[in-house]
Amino acid sequence: MKCSVVCVSCLALIVLVSSGCQRSPRPVGSVRLNKLFGGADAYEIVFIPALAHVRAYRLKAPDDKTTDGDPSIGSGVVVAGPVELNHDQLTKLTDILTDESTYDWDSAKGCEFNPDMAVRYVGKGVTVDFVFCFSCDEVQVWRRGKRVGGEDTDKRRADLVAIAKALFPDDAAIQALK
């Protein structure tokens, strides 16, 4: 009897210890989110922001004064940043970007995209840029200098504007957003 209790206890301990050594599976986004983000690897660093370095940039549309040497992200020219996101901002943005209900998957707008802000995730050999237009309430997703996706974000406008205002408190145009 003593031997069987000891054997069962040892077996239970072995199972518990060995199960703790297994890697948990990578987070997997839906097919739509993976496509929007340009792949599961990009979804992973957005879903687990601790895997990435995340910074925000204030953008403007290129104009006749823009030169090839001006820093750019996606379709916009960088005018301010980088700005580090604090824990609360990063958590909120992660929740917004990885929530399928953020996006209006079945509509298209006819407005001209005007890049206002970019958020860049860099980690695990992956860079993914989310470029936001607050005139159209749209986001474009860029990887390796190419647009890989884009969707309407009207449903989360208030949350995205609040994040932009917190990141760029001295920017009059951002602060004027409603």
C-alpha positions as a Markdown table, in Angstrom:
| # | Residue | x | y | z |
|---|---|---|---|---|
| 1 | Met | 0.0 | 0.0 | 0.0 |
| 2 | Lys | 2.8 | 2.4 | 1.0 |
| 3 | Cys | 4.6 | 1.6 | -2.3 |
| 4 | Ser | 1.6 | 2.3 | -4.4 |
| 5 | Val | 0.9 | 5.7 | -2.7 |
| 6 | Val | 4.6 | 6.7 | -3.2 |
| 7 | Cys | 4.5 | 5.5 | -6.8 |
| 8 | Val | 1.3 | 7.4 | -7.6 |
| 9 | Ser | 2.7 | 10.5 | -5.9 |
| 10 | Cys | 5.9 | 10.3 | -7.9 |
| 11 | Leu | 4.0 | 9.8 | -11.1 |
| 12 | Ala | 1.8 | 12.8 | -10.4 |
| 13 | Leu | 4.9 | 14.9 | -9.6 |
| 14 | Ile | 6.6 | 13.8 | -12.9 |
| 15 | Val | 3.4 | 14.7 | -14.9 |
| 16 | Leu | 3.1 | 18.1 | -13.2 |
| 17 | Val | 6.8 | 19.0 | -13.7 |
| 18 | Ser | 7.0 | 17.8 | -17.3 |
| 19 | Ser | 3.8 | 19.7 | -18.3 |
| 20 | Gly | 5.3 | 22.9 | -17.0 |
| 21 | Cys | 8.3 | 22.5 | -19.4 |
| 22 | Gln | 6.1 | 22.4 | -22.5 |
| 23 | Arg | 6.0 | 25.6 | -24.6 |
| 24 | Ser | 2.5 | 27.1 | -24.8 |
| 25 | Pro | 1.3 | 27.3 | -28.4 |
| 26 | Arg | 1.7 | 30.6 | -30.3 |
| 27 | Pro | -1.4 | 32.8 | -30.3 |
| 28 | Val | -3.3 | 32.4 | -33.4 |
| 29 | Gly | -5.4 | 35.1 | -34.8 |
| 30 | Ser | -8.4 | 34.5 | -37.0 |
| 31 | Val | -7.8 | 34.1 | -40.7 |
| 32 | Arg | -9.1 | 37.7 | -41.2 |
| 33 | Leu | -6.7 | 39.2 | -38.6 |
| 34 | Asn | -3.7 | 37.2 | -39.8 |
| 35 | Lys | -4.4 | 38.5 | -43.3 |
| 36 | Leu | -4.9 | 42.1 | -42.2 |
| 37 | Phe | -1.7 | 42.0 | -40.2 |
| 38 | Gly | 0.3 | 40.4 | -43.0 |
| 39 | Gly | 0.8 | 37.0 | -41.3 |
| 40 | Ala | 0.6 | 35.1 | -38.0 |
| 41 | Asp | 4.1 | 36.3 | -37.0 |
| 42 | Ala | 2.9 | 39.9 | -37.1 |
| 43 | Tyr | -0.3 | 39.0 | -35.2 |
| 44 | Glu | 1.8 | 37.3 | -32.5 |
| 45 | Ile | 4.0 | 40.4 | -31.7 |
| 46 | Val | 0.8 | 42.6 | -31.6 |
| 47 | Phe | -1.1 | 40.1 | -29.4 |
| 48 | Ile | 1.9 | 39.7 | -27.0 |
| 49 | Pro | 3.4 | 43.2 | -27.0 |
| 50 | Ala | 6.1 | 42.1 | -24.6 |
| 51 | Leu | 7.7 | 40.4 | -27.6 |
| 52 | Ala | 8.0 | 43.8 | -29.4 |
| 53 | His | 9.3 | 47.3 | -29.0 |
| 54 | Val | 6.3 | 49.5 | -29.7 |
| 55 | Arg | 6.5 | 53.2 | -30.7 |
| 56 | Ala | 4.2 | 55.8 | -32.1 |
| 57 | Tyr | 4.9 | 58.4 | -34.7 |
| 58 | Arg | 3.0 | 61.5 | -35.9 |
| 59 | Leu | 2.6 | 61.5 | -39.6 |
| 60 | Lys | 1.5 | 63.8 | -42.4 |
| 61 | Ala | 0.7 | 63.1 | -46.1 |
| 62 | Pro | 3.6 | 63.7 | -48.4 |
| 63 | Asp | 3.5 | 67.0 | -50.2 |
| 64 | Asp | 5.5 | 69.0 | -52.7 |
| 65 | Lys | 8.1 | 69.8 | -50.0 |
| 66 | Thr | 8.6 | 66.1 | -49.2 |
| 67 | Thr | 12.0 | 64.7 | -50.3 |
| 68 | Asp | 13.2 | 61.1 | -50.7 |
| 69 | Gly | 15.3 | 61.6 | -47.6 |
| 70 | Asp | 12.4 | 62.4 | -45.3 |
| 71 | Pro | 11.7 | 59.5 | -42.9 |
| 72 | Ser | 8.4 | 57.8 | -43.7 |
| 73 | Ile | 6.3 | 55.0 | -42.4 |
| 74 | Gly | 3.7 | 53.4 | -44.7 |
| 75 | Ser | 2.0 | 56.1 | -46.7 |
| 76 | Gly | 3.1 | 59.0 | -44.4 |
| 77 | Val | 6.0 | 61.2 | -43.6 |
| 78 | Val | 7.2 | 61.3 | -40.0 |
| 79 | Val | 6.8 | 64.7 | -38.4 |
| 80 | Ala | 7.2 | 63.7 | -34.7 |
| 81 | Gly | 8.2 | 60.7 | -32.6 |
| 82 | Pro | 9.1 | 58.1 | -31.7 |
| 83 | Val | 7.0 | 58.1 | -28.6 |
| 84 | Glu | 7.0 | 55.2 | -26.2 |
| 85 | Leu | 3.6 | 53.8 | -25.3 |
| 86 | Asn | 3.0 | 53.3 | -21.6 |
| 87 | His | 1.6 | 50.0 | -20.3 |
| 88 | Asp | -2.0 | 51.2 | -20.3 |
| 89 | Gln | -1.8 | 52.7 | -23.8 |
| 90 | Leu | -0.2 | 49.5 | -25.1 |
| 91 | Thr | -2.8 | 47.3 | -23.4 |
| 92 | Lys | -5.7 | 49.3 | -24.8 |
| 93 | Leu | -4.2 | 49.5 | -28.3 |
| 94 | Thr | -3.5 | 45.7 | -28.3 |
| 95 | Asp | -7.1 | 45.1 | -27.3 |
| 96 | Ile | -8.4 | 47.3 | -30.1 |
| 97 | Leu | -6.1 | 45.9 | -32.8 |
| 98 | Thr | -6.6 | 42.2 | -32.0 |
| 99 | Asp | -10.4 | 42.5 | -31.6 |
| 100 | Glu | -12.2 | 41.4 | -34.8 |
| 101 | Ser | -15.2 | 43.6 | -33.9 |
| 102 | Thr | -13.0 | 46.7 | -34.2 |
| 103 | Tyr | -13.1 | 46.4 | -38.0 |
| 104 | Asp | -15.9 | 46.9 | -40.5 |
| 105 | Trp | -14.9 | 44.0 | -42.8 |
| 106 | Asp | -17.7 | 44.5 | -45.3 |
| 107 | Ser | -17.5 | 48.1 | -46.3 |
| 108 | Ala | -15.3 | 50.4 | -48.3 |
| 109 | Lys | -15.0 | 54.2 | -48.2 |
| 110 | Gly | -14.3 | 56.6 | -51.0 |
| 111 | Cys | -12.3 | 59.1 | -48.9 |
| 112 | Glu | -8.6 | 59.9 | -49.5 |
| 113 | Phe | -6.5 | 58.3 | -46.8 |
| 114 | Asn | -4.5 | 61.0 | -44.8 |
| 115 | Pro | -1.9 | 59.4 | -42.5 |
| 116 | Asp | -2.1 | 60.9 | -39.1 |
| 117 | Met | -0.3 | 58.5 | -36.8 |
| 118 | Ala | 1.6 | 55.3 | -37.0 |
| 119 | Val | 2.3 | 52.6 | -34.4 |
| 120 | Arg | 5.3 | 50.4 | -35.2 |
| 121 | Tyr | 5.8 | 47.0 | -33.6 |
| 122 | Val | 9.3 | 45.5 | -33.9 |
| 123 | Gly | 10.2 | 42.1 | -32.5 |
| 124 | Lys | 11.2 | 38.6 | -33.3 |
| 125 | Gly | 12.6 | 39.7 | -36.7 |
| 126 | Val | 9.2 | 41.2 | -37.6 |
| 127 | Thr | 8.2 | 44.8 | -38.2 |
| 128 | Val | 4.6 | 45.7 | -38.6 |
| 129 | Asp | 3.2 | 49.3 | -39.0 |
| 130 | Phe | -0.3 | 50.4 | -38.3 |
| 131 | Val | -1.0 | 53.7 | -40.0 |
| 132 | Phe | -4.1 | 55.5 | -38.9 |
| 133 | Cys | -6.2 | 58.1 | -40.7 |
| 134 | Phe | -8.6 | 60.0 | -38.4 |
| 135 | Ser | -10.4 | 61.7 | -41.3 |
| 136 | Cys | -11.5 | 58.4 | -42.7 |
| 137 | Asp | -11.3 | 56.3 | -39.5 |
| 138 | Glu | -9.2 | 53.7 | -41.3 |
| 139 | Val | -6.0 | 51.8 | -40.6 |
| 140 | Gln | -3.5 | 50.6 | -43.1 |
| 141 | Val | -1.1 | 47.8 | -42.2 |
| 142 | Trp | 2.4 | 47.8 | -43.7 |
| 143 | Arg | 5.2 | 45.3 | -43.7 |
| 144 | Arg | 8.6 | 45.6 | -45.4 |
| 145 | Gly | 7.5 | 48.8 | -47.1 |
| 146 | Lys | 4.3 | 47.3 | -48.6 |
| 147 | Arg | 0.8 | 47.7 | -47.6 |
| 148 | Val | -0.6 | 44.3 | -46.6 |
| 149 | Gly | -4.0 | 45.2 | -45.3 |
| 150 | Gly | -6.4 | 47.9 | -44.3 |
| 151 | Glu | -9.8 | 48.3 | -42.7 |
| 152 | Asp | -12.3 | 50.8 | -41.3 |
| 153 | Thr | -12.1 | 51.5 | -37.6 |
| 154 | Asp | -15.1 | 53.7 | -37.1 |
| 155 | Lys | -16.4 | 51.6 | -34.1 |
| 156 | Arg | -13.2 | 52.4 | -32.1 |
| 157 | Arg | -12.6 | 56.0 | -33.2 |
| 158 | Ala | -13.1 | 57.4 | -29.7 |
| 159 | Asp | -10.6 | 55.0 | -28.2 |
| 160 | Leu | -8.0 | 55.5 | -31.0 |
| 161 | Val | -8.3 | 59.3 | -30.8 |
| 162 | Ala | -7.9 | 59.1 | -27.0 |
| 163 | Ile | -4.7 | 57.2 | -27.4 |
| 164 | Ala | -3.4 | 59.6 | -30.1 |
| 165 | Lys | -4.2 | 62.6 | -27.9 |
| 166 | Ala | -2.3 | 61.0 | -25.0 |
| 167 | Leu | 0.7 | 60.2 | -27.2 |
| 168 | Phe | 0.9 | 63.7 | -28.8 |
| 169 | Pro | -0.3 | 66.2 | -26.2 |
| 170 | Asp | 1.4 | 69.2 | -27.8 |
| 171 | Asp | 0.0 | 68.5 | -31.3 |
| 172 | Ala | -2.8 | 71.0 | -32.0 |
| 173 | Ala | -4.3 | 69.0 | -34.9 |
| 174 | Ile | -4.4 | 65.8 | -32.9 |
| 175 | Gln | -5.8 | 67.6 | -29.8 |
| 176 | Ala | -8.6 | 69.1 | -32.0 |
| 177 | Leu | -9.9 | 65.7 | -33.0 |
| 178 | Lys | -13.4 | 64.9 | -31.8 |
